């Protein structure tokens, strides 16, 4: 047993002491890291940087588009408000013009109606005077003829008969005027 205890553990099996495989593995690892750092990672970094730049530019473009859309929307709303205001103004102007036209037409109609009424009054007055003149001539001759038949004498004095007829017609006109005045007084009460 002494031999067994005196046998020492060989130095090669100590895992704390580096051996040749460790250095080879370390060199292989360093070579792989160097190859990755030299040829693999830079293209990946460039692709990621390009991708990030593209995303940033898309976000900036999106923000510009949103800003442009907001400005366009505000301009649209302003134009719409202006259009509504202009439409309201046009409607108000049309109402005012319509009211002015209606007032003008009423005034013209009233003027025309007044002219027609005045013309009618003048025509009625002329016809009345014509009728009175015609009646005086006819009523005078008929009245003298009738009076002559009743009395049994011929009343040929034209001046006298004209005065009698004129007085009779004047009395009738006075009576008509008095009735008209009494009728208007009764309606005003």
Protein Blocks (a to p, Z undefined) as FASTA:
>chain_A
ZZmmmpccdfklpmkbccfklmmmmmmmmmmmmmmmmmmmmmmmmmmmmmmmmmmmmmmm
mmmmmmmmmmmmmmmmmmmmmmmmmmmmmmmmmmmmmmmmmmmmmmmmmmmmmmmmmmmm
mmmmmmmmmmmmmmmmmmmmmmmmmmmmmnopacfbfklmmmmmmmmmmmmmmmmmmmmm
mmmmmmmZZ
